[in-house]
Amino acid sequence: MKFRTKHLIIGTFAASALLFSGCDSTEEIAENDLHILSAQEISNTSAADYKDNTHGVVTADRVASWITDWEKNKPKGISGKLIIFQVGELFNGSNADYKYLKGDGENVFTFDRTAGCTTTGDSRFDGVSNIPKPVFTGAEMDGAFQAYEIDPNNDMLLFVAGTPGDTKAGTYFAGAARMWYTLAYWGVKAKNLAMLSGQASYVLNPDINQNLNYSKDDLFSSQGSVPTMKGTHTIDEVRQDGTVLQATLTDMMKVVKEHQNTLILDARGEAECEGLCDEKKSKMEDKVCGENHDEQCYAAF
């Protein structure tokens, strides 16, 4: 199925979150060479066929070639590592030997979304109320780069949705999309960001996708990578700002009214959208959610 849209807006009202966060950062540098991106500059058009993409939405064939021989197959303009953020284990808990996309400990690393530091984000004041956990602070981004040894200018960051066959499948895609959004928000270039088209347990499974010329042993492992906490890079090195991605409700309504062919992707669940979630609440958040706006709010993940 093919469709066209004139505009793609990613809406993240209460919680747009990278499903990992860092710990601390103290470095500050001048902003005189910081480029503030426009929405047009951030937009990134896919090839007509996903198989031709080397960033953005990429196919199982592309990802399989990266996993098995990153040095040979990495995209032009990428000189660093392949860092895979996998949301959910593969094969729904079965096949214990194949829970994660395979890393080599040198050029390819796969991290479970729960690894590393676990702070959930920042609260932002919009002039009326504190909005809990909309996106992470620069200090928390620096901590994430430290935990996972991310070089934001040279590494390829690949986001993958994992487990099939349960009611949480949709949340895995939402989690991967939120990671992508957060990095784009902080200015990481499009060439450094990719997302697997489809759920890994299906599209990268040679038993199902018989077009893949690889075995499960080539692509999967029983364990993910362990965060080293030894990274030295910071978000300041990106030197561009994509915060125009943070749309207000007024912005969203303006788009809907002025552009008929518009697709809006909202990563929230219904309860999260309405502020009615009754679990996974952070004790550090303001009590502004719930029907009477007197309950703790749902954490970003």
Wavefront OBJ file of the C-alpha trace (Angstrom):
o trace
v 0.000 0.000 0.000
v 1.284 3.446 -0.912
v 0.117 6.833 0.286
v 1.264 10.407 0.109
v 1.177 13.126 2.707
v 2.178 16.743 2.401
v 3.173 17.064 6.009
v 4.237 14.681 8.721
v 4.015 15.951 12.257
v 5.108 13.915 15.242
v 2.988 14.973 18.203
v 4.441 14.544 21.642
v 2.272 16.374 24.155
v 2.895 14.930 27.587
v 5.720 12.509 26.994
v 8.203 12.140 24.192
v 11.043 10.145 25.604
v 14.273 8.505 24.774
v 13.870 5.238 26.664
v 17.241 5.641 28.216
v 18.647 8.609 30.018
v 21.963 9.621 31.382
v 23.328 10.764 34.665
v 25.219 14.024 34.586
v 27.167 16.614 32.613
v 29.004 19.804 33.568
v 30.467 20.988 30.263
v 29.212 24.277 28.816
v 30.384 25.879 25.575
v 29.572 29.033 23.630
v 26.544 29.029 21.375
v 27.842 31.400 18.713
v 28.196 28.577 16.166
v 24.950 26.783 17.028
v 22.630 26.429 14.032
v 18.910 26.566 14.795
v 17.192 24.203 12.370
v 13.913 25.026 10.676
v 11.226 22.391 10.244
v 12.089 22.285 6.543
v 15.728 21.557 7.311
v 14.801 18.724 9.659
v 12.468 17.049 7.157
v 13.983 14.033 5.456
v 12.452 12.433 2.355
v 12.615 8.669 1.959
v 13.605 6.983 -1.272
v 10.621 5.667 -3.254
v 11.702 2.177 -2.200
v 12.820 1.701 1.412
v 15.506 -0.734 0.249
v 17.436 2.238 -1.156
v 17.524 4.063 2.202
v 20.754 4.106 4.193
v 19.174 6.102 7.031
v 15.630 6.867 8.088
v 13.375 3.849 7.577
v 15.577 0.934 6.491
v 14.810 -2.622 5.436
v 15.667 -5.962 7.020
v 18.171 -6.651 4.233
v 19.987 -3.421 5.010
v 20.075 -4.116 8.747
v 21.210 -7.717 8.225
v 24.107 -6.513 6.079
v 25.097 -4.025 8.769
v 24.986 -6.609 11.561
v 27.032 -9.200 9.688
v 29.677 -6.861 8.211
v 29.440 -3.298 9.442
v 32.873 -2.221 8.279
v 32.098 -3.247 4.708
v 28.472 -2.125 4.522
v 28.193 0.980 6.682
v 26.771 4.027 4.860
v 28.909 6.755 3.353
v 29.449 9.559 5.836
v 29.361 7.217 8.829
v 32.790 6.434 10.245
v 31.830 5.171 13.701
v 29.946 2.273 15.234
v 26.506 0.761 14.705
v 24.580 1.191 17.960
v 21.254 -0.654 18.081
v 18.563 0.282 20.596
v 16.169 -2.640 20.790
v 12.781 -2.106 22.422
v 11.616 -5.490 23.719
v 13.264 -8.892 23.533
v 12.838 -10.948 20.375
v 10.569 -13.957 19.819
v 8.348 -13.210 22.817
v 10.552 -14.945 25.390
v 11.067 -18.136 23.382
v 14.315 -19.126 21.695
v 16.566 -17.962 24.520
v 19.573 -17.984 22.190
v 17.991 -15.334 19.966
v 16.788 -12.544 22.253
v 18.834 -9.706 20.790
v 20.197 -8.524 17.488
v 23.783 -9.628 17.367
v 26.636 -7.337 18.303
v 30.351 -8.005 17.962
v 31.582 -5.948 20.932
v 33.755 -3.830 18.638
v 31.786 -2.223 15.819
v 28.197 -3.308 16.533
v 26.414 -2.987 19.903
v 22.837 -3.846 20.872
v 21.315 -2.306 23.993
v 18.053 -3.212 25.643
v 15.952 -0.128 26.354
v 16.136 -0.731 30.120
v 19.935 -0.767 30.308
v 21.987 2.040 31.821
v 20.662 5.017 33.768
v 16.934 5.223 34.321
v 15.952 8.807 35.099
v 12.917 9.686 33.054
v 13.331 13.254 31.920
v 12.524 16.831 32.692
v 9.443 18.874 33.485
v 8.805 22.002 31.417
v 6.706 25.027 32.415
v 4.506 26.270 29.564
v 3.279 29.399 31.311
v 0.257 27.659 32.800
v 1.430 24.372 34.289
v 4.374 22.032 34.514
v 4.333 19.471 31.694
v 5.874 16.220 32.994
v 8.624 14.504 31.022
v 8.175 15.947 27.518
v 11.790 15.441 26.423
v 15.174 15.024 28.051
v 17.525 17.777 29.131
v 20.945 18.307 27.610
v 22.603 16.999 30.760
v 20.601 13.787 30.552
v 21.486 13.405 26.878
v 25.156 13.769 27.776
v 24.724 11.047 30.368
v 23.168 8.738 27.780
v 26.072 9.375 25.398
v 28.451 8.546 28.253
v 26.609 5.355 29.211
v 26.449 3.932 25.696
v 29.635 5.521 24.285
v 27.677 7.316 21.573
v 29.451 9.593 19.111
v 26.465 11.608 17.803
v 28.282 12.830 14.697
v 29.864 9.588 13.509
v 27.888 6.610 14.873
v 24.756 5.145 13.296
v 21.916 4.827 15.817
v 19.409 2.146 14.806
v 16.052 1.771 16.579
v 14.335 -1.606 16.479
v 10.993 -2.858 17.804
v 11.219 -6.365 19.207
v 8.715 -8.833 20.631
v 5.712 -9.901 18.529
v 2.538 -11.648 19.566
v 1.477 -9.706 22.661
v -0.547 -6.648 23.542
v 2.547 -4.487 23.998
v 3.696 -4.768 20.386
v 2.484 -1.282 19.509
v 4.268 0.256 22.479
v 7.580 -1.086 21.218
v 7.202 0.862 17.994
v 6.131 3.928 19.967
v 9.216 3.570 22.169
v 11.525 3.327 19.170
v 9.853 6.359 17.577
v 10.267 8.362 20.761
v 13.987 7.616 20.835
v 14.294 8.827 17.256
v 12.272 11.950 18.033
v 14.392 12.859 21.063
v 17.661 12.646 19.152
v 16.242 14.656 16.251
v 14.950 17.212 18.758
v 18.481 17.643 20.062
v 19.846 18.129 16.528
v 21.419 14.757 15.705
v 21.616 14.605 11.912
v 19.249 12.461 9.853
v 22.176 10.509 8.381
v 22.955 9.160 11.865
v 19.443 7.880 12.632
v 17.671 4.787 11.291
v 14.647 2.667 12.177
v 13.959 -0.886 11.051
v 10.865 -1.174 8.866
v 8.775 -3.825 10.627
v 9.174 -5.850 13.787
v 12.559 -7.522 14.094
v 11.134 -10.877 15.166
v 9.344 -11.084 11.829
v 11.289 -9.207 9.171
v 14.719 -10.384 10.390
v 13.589 -13.956 11.024
v 14.960 -16.220 8.223
v 12.202 -18.728 8.989
v 9.629 -16.133 7.941
v 11.495 -13.784 5.619
v 12.971 -16.313 3.217
v 14.532 -13.550 1.117
v 17.199 -13.149 3.776
v 20.389 -15.046 3.023
v 21.346 -15.332 6.676
v 20.781 -17.757 9.541
v 19.480 -16.911 13.007
v 22.972 -17.469 14.341
v 24.214 -14.758 11.971
v 21.707 -12.195 13.196
v 20.771 -12.926 16.807
v 22.377 -13.454 20.194
v 21.304 -14.542 23.665
v 22.649 -11.384 25.291
v 22.728 -7.680 24.602
v 25.669 -5.369 25.081
v 26.584 -3.918 28.467
v 26.814 -0.097 28.770
v 30.391 0.907 29.459
v 29.765 4.321 31.067
v 33.013 5.430 29.391
v 31.729 7.721 26.655
v 33.298 11.152 26.219
v 30.993 12.872 23.714
v 28.288 15.428 24.528
v 25.233 16.817 22.757
v 27.084 20.131 22.357
v 29.195 18.514 19.640
v 26.189 18.285 17.330
v 26.137 22.101 16.972
v 22.596 22.275 15.690
v 19.233 22.597 17.391
v 16.078 20.756 16.318
v 13.799 21.941 19.114
v 11.343 23.269 16.526
v 10.049 19.671 16.616
v 8.391 20.374 19.976
v 4.915 21.371 18.799
v 2.290 22.984 21.002
v -1.391 22.127 20.818
v -1.901 25.429 19.005
v 0.722 24.408 16.434
v -1.013 21.084 15.882
v -4.443 22.670 15.395
v -2.977 25.150 12.909
v -1.564 22.313 10.826
v -4.850 20.417 10.852
v -6.834 23.488 9.782
v -4.469 24.629 7.029
v -3.378 21.322 5.480
v -5.896 18.693 4.493
v -3.390 15.986 3.500
v -1.732 15.705 6.899
v -0.750 12.618 8.859
v -0.267 13.113 12.590
v 1.485 10.377 14.559
v 0.686 10.429 18.269
v 2.827 7.990 20.255
v 0.689 8.125 23.400
v -1.756 5.495 24.548
v -5.341 6.559 25.230
v -4.921 6.635 29.005
v -1.654 8.530 28.743
v -3.278 11.002 26.365
v -6.094 11.671 28.824
v -3.847 11.697 31.901
v -5.692 8.739 33.441
v -2.898 6.177 33.807
v -2.879 4.466 37.175
v 0.515 2.800 37.156
v 4.188 3.556 36.616
v 3.773 6.985 38.191
v 6.836 8.951 39.167
v 6.917 10.208 42.763
v 8.956 13.205 41.596
v 6.335 14.625 39.238
v 3.806 17.332 39.993
v 0.314 16.075 40.759
v -1.403 17.589 37.744
v -2.895 14.530 36.011
v -6.087 12.538 36.360
v -9.665 13.728 36.026
v -9.295 16.249 38.850
v -5.667 17.155 38.061
v -4.554 16.068 41.507
v -2.794 12.783 40.685
v 0.773 11.952 39.848
v 1.464 11.767 36.141
v 2.374 8.835 33.969
v 6.109 8.564 33.401
v 7.360 8.704 29.829
v 8.024 4.975 29.753
l 1 2 3 4 5 6 7 8 9 10 11 12 13 14 15 16 17 18 19 20 21 22 23 24 25 26 27 28 29 30 31 32 33 34 35 36 37 38 39 40 41 42 43 44 45 46 47 48 49 50 51 52 53 54 55 56 57 58 59 60 61 62 63 64 65 66 67 68 69 70 71 72 73 74 75 76 77 78 79 80 81 82 83 84 85 86 87 88 89 90 91 92 93 94 95 96 97 98 99 100 101 102 103 104 105 106 107 108 109 110 111 112 113 114 115 116 117 118 119 120 121 122 123 124 125 126 127 128 129 130 131 132 133 134 135 136 137 138 139 140 141 142 143 144 145 146 147 148 149 150 151 152 153 154 155 156 157 158 159 160 161 162 163 164 165 166 167 168 169 170 171 172 173 174 175 176 177 178 179 180 181 182 183 184 185 186 187 188 189 190 191 192 193 194 195 196 197 198 199 200 201 202 203 204 205 206 207 208 209 210 211 212 213 214 215 216 217 218 219 220 221 222 223 224 225 226 227 228 229 230 231 232 233 234 235 236 237 238 239 240 241 242 243 244 245 246 247 248 249 250 251 252 253 254 255 256 257 258 259 260 261 262 263 264 265 266 267 268 269 270 271 272 273 274 275 276 277 278 279 280 281 282 283 284 285 286 287 288 289 290 291 292 293 294 295 296 297 298 299 300 301
